[in-house]
Amino acid sequence: MKKLNKFLLSASLTTLLITSCQNESTSVDVVEPVAEATASEGNIIPGQYIVVFKDSEVTPTSKILSKSAFTDRETKAKSVRDLSEVSISKMNSILAKNTLEESKVLNYYTTEISGITIKLSDEEFQAFSKDSNIEIIEHDRIIEIPNVEVEKTTTSETAQKMMAQTTPCGISNAGGAANGASKDQWIWIIDTGIDLDHPDLNVVTNTTYAKSFVGGTANDCNGHGTHVAGTAAAINNSIGVVGVSAGASVVPVRVFGCSGGTSTSTILSGINHVGAYDIAGDVVNLSLGGYFGSGCSSSSSYRSALLALSNSGTYVAIAAGNSSANTANYDPGCINGTNIYTVASMTCNGGFSSFSNYNMNPIDVIATGSSVYSTYLNGGYATLSGTSMASPHVAGIMHARGSGPSSSGSVSFGGENYPIAVR
């Protein structure tokens, strides 16, 4: 791994997510918009910084516990809590040496990275950035979800529940549905939340695990996270749709609000939360991201956190991005690592989706992301398009297999062949 720049100012994460809080709509057709960075520097939150400390000074719990094989989530969480207290104490000592008050800290990260989000004046930033304990210091940034238009409403909630189950083309392209209901491993959906009582999803609703980092509960008021969850794991029953790892437990980690606003630091809080409870074989889906620019694959707190998460035995599926551009410049799609799979999008018929980012370095596989039918708000269903929809196919595949995806055939685009992910 390349040495990270100590004074890195990361580019923004402009999201590729969908938004629509249309509570009355239960079955809609929506096309996910192309995301564009507002500026090369990103949408900076003035005076707010993400700081990652050197592992040699404050070691993340994932590294300390790397030789421990946990099968019980609460046992792991207790170990994490005990170690985190020590880590936070060390971080506070570093702050004190720099005459910085703990009240300036907005978030602590202890599981995958040891770090903080902190408010600093320009003078404080200049002084603190010279501290030899710091590995990375970067601007925190605003991440927005663009608004989309609901194209049509087709049926009522009651009628949707009575519809015969269908198998979306993306599930067929992924090798069909497998039974994921009996597995102890979970699929963590870091997104807009999940419709907690959707009849076609097996949602972990225990608030120890199902968390919101944007206020309120982990219930989805946007639709994007619920749609993602259904592709990965909708139940094999008589209604709606079926997911790749049908009936698998899906856990909502809500990092976006109804209106689509969040920050890089909030997403890091979601990853930190997963790191306290995940066990080997769990899967994390990240259908989000945005333009970063040069150095994307080697520099950022985001990258450090995901590498640590995947190195612990948790599989990570990442959307490549919807900008019809080089994935190497889009975070987190640009990240390569053990158990990390970046996913491009294809059509039901095997063509390369016009909106999908490209480049087989760092993309690993391709899955269906155009016109994907899946679960949605209020017990309903919707059709969405985007690499956000391709990624959960691979999340379901990895949950079903207990390993990285296999492949069968490929999609050609721009002189490259993209392996089609199958279970």
C-alpha positions, 0 to 999 in steps of 0.5 A, spaced: 500 500 500 502 506 498 504 511 503 498 516 505 499 523 504 499 526 511 496 533 509 491 530 504 485 534 502 480 529 499 475 530 493 468 530 494 463 524 495 458 526 490 452 520 491 449 516 486 443 514 490 436 515 489 431 520 492 424 520 493 419 520 499 413 519 495 409 515 501 403 514 496 407 510 491 408 503 492 410 501 485 414 506 480 419 506 475 425 511 476 431 512 472 437 514 477 441 520 475 448 521 473 452 524 479 456 530 478 461 533 482 460 540 484 467 542 483 474 539 483 475 540 491 468 537 493 463 541 497 467 542 503 464 543 510 468 549 512 472 548 518 470 541 519 476 535 518 477 528 518 483 526 522 486 519 522 492 517 527 497 513 525 496 505 527 503 505 531 500 511 536 492 509 536 491 502 533 484 500 531 480 495 534 480 491 527 488 490 528 488 488 535 483 483 534 485 480 527 487 473 530 480 472 534 475 468 530 468 471 533 462 467 531 458 471 537 456 478 535 455 481 542 462 478 544 466 481 539 462 488 541 464 487 548 471 487 546 471 492 541 467 497 546 473 495 552 478 497 546 475 503 544 475 506 551 483 506 551 483 508 544 479 514 545 483 516 551 489 516 547 486 520 542 484 525 547 491 525 550 493 527 543 488 533 543 490 535 550 497 536 547 495 540 542 490 544 547 484 542 543 478 541 547 474 534 546 468 538 545 470 540 538 470 532 536 464 530 533 465 523 531 470 518 534 472 512 529 475 506 533 474 500 529 477 500 522 481 506 523 483 510 529 480 517 528 476 523 529 471 528 526 473 535 529 471 542 528 478 547 527 479 554 526 484 555 520 490 557 526 488 550 529 488 546 523 495 549 521 498 547 528 494 540 529 496 538 522 503 538 524 502 533 529 507 527 528 501 522 530 497 524 524 497 519 518 491 523 514 488 530 515 482 532 510 476 536 509 469 533 511 465 534 505 457 534 504 454 529 500 447 530 496 442 525 493 439 528 487 432 529 486 429 524 481 422 524 478 417 518 479 415 516 472 408 513 474 404 509 480 402 502 477 398 499 483 396 500 490 400 497 496 394 491 497 395 489 490 402 489 490 402 484 496 397 480 492 401 479 486 405 473 484 412 473 485 417 474 479 424 473 478 427 479 475 432 479 470 438 481 474 437 475 479 437 470 473 443 473 470 446 472 477 445 465 476 438 465 480 436 465 487 439 461 493 437 460 500 440 465 504 435 465 510 438 460 514 445 463 514 448 466 520 452 471 516 448 478 515 448 483 509 449 490 511 446 495 507 450 502 508 444 507 505 438 510 506 435 505 511 430 499 509 423 499 510 423 495 516 416 492 516 417 490 508 413 483 507 418 481 502 424 482 506 428 479 512 430 486 516 434 486 522 430 491 526 434 490 533 436 497 534 443 495 537 445 493 529 439 497 525 442 504 526 441 511 523 447 516 523 442 522 521 437 522 526 431 518 527 430 510 526 433 506 521 427 506 517 427 508 510 424 514 507 427 515 501 427 508 497 434 507 495 436 502 501 430 498 500 431 497 493 438 495 494 436 490 500 431 487 495 436 485 490 440 482 495 436 478 499 428 479 497 424 473 500 423 467 496 415 467 497 409 468 493 409 475 493 413 481 489 420 479 487 426 474 489 433 476 491 440 473 490 441 470 497 433 470 498 431 471 505 438 473 508 438 478 514 439 485 511 441 490 516 440 497 515 445 502 517 442 509 515 447 514 513 442 519 508 436 522 510 430 523 507 432 529 503 439 526 501 444 530 505 450 527 509 457 527 509 463 523 509 464 523 516 457 520 517 459 514 512 465 513 516 460 512 522 456 507 519 463 503 517 465 504 524 458 501 526 459 495 522 466 494 524 463 493 531 459 487 530 461 484 523 463 477 523 467 473 518 462 472 512 458 478 513 457 482 506 457 490 506 453 493 500 456 500 498 451 503 493 454 510 493 460 514 491 462 520 487 468 523 484 475 524 487 480 525 482 487 523 482 490 519 488 483 516 488 486 509 489 491 510 494 489 516 499 483 517 503 480 515 510 474 512 506 480 507 503 483 506 509 476 504 513 474 499 507 481 496 507 481 494 514 473 492 514 475 487 508 481 484 511 477 482 517 473 477 513 467 481 511 466 482 503 464 489 500 460 490 494 461 497 491 458 501 485 462 503 480 459 510 479 454 513 474 458 518 470 460 514 464 467 516 466 473 512 469 472 509 475 479 510 477 477 517 479 471 515 483 471 513 491 470 508 493 469 504 486 476 506 485 478 502 491 482 495 490 483 490 496 482 483 498 474 481 499 472 488 495 469 488 489 467 494 484 461 493 480 459 496 473 452 495 470 449 492 464 442 491 461 438 485 462 440 483 455 447 483 456 449 490 454 454 495 457 449 500 461 450 507 458 451 511 465 456 506 468 463 508 469 468 503 466 475 501 466 477 494 469 482 497 473 479 498 478 472 494 476 472 487 478 465 484 475 459 487 472 452 485 474 445 488 471 443 495 473 439 497 468 431 497 469 432 493 476 425 491 479 425 490 486 422 492 493 421 499 495 417 504 500 411 502 504 411 495 502 411 496 495 416 495 489 419 499 483 424 499 477 430 503 478 437 504 474 444 505 476 450 502 478 447 502 485 442 497 483 448 492 480 452 492 486 447 488 491 447 483 486 454 482 487 453 483 495 447 477 494 452 473 490 457 473 496 453 472 501 450 466 498 457 463 496 461 465 502 466 468 498 467 472 492 463 472 486 464 467 480 463 469 473 460 466 467 461 470 460 463 477 459 460 484 457 465 488 452 466 495 452 471 500 450 476 494 448 475 491 455 471 485 457 467 485 464 466 478 467 459 477 469 458 476 476 454 469 478 453 465 484 
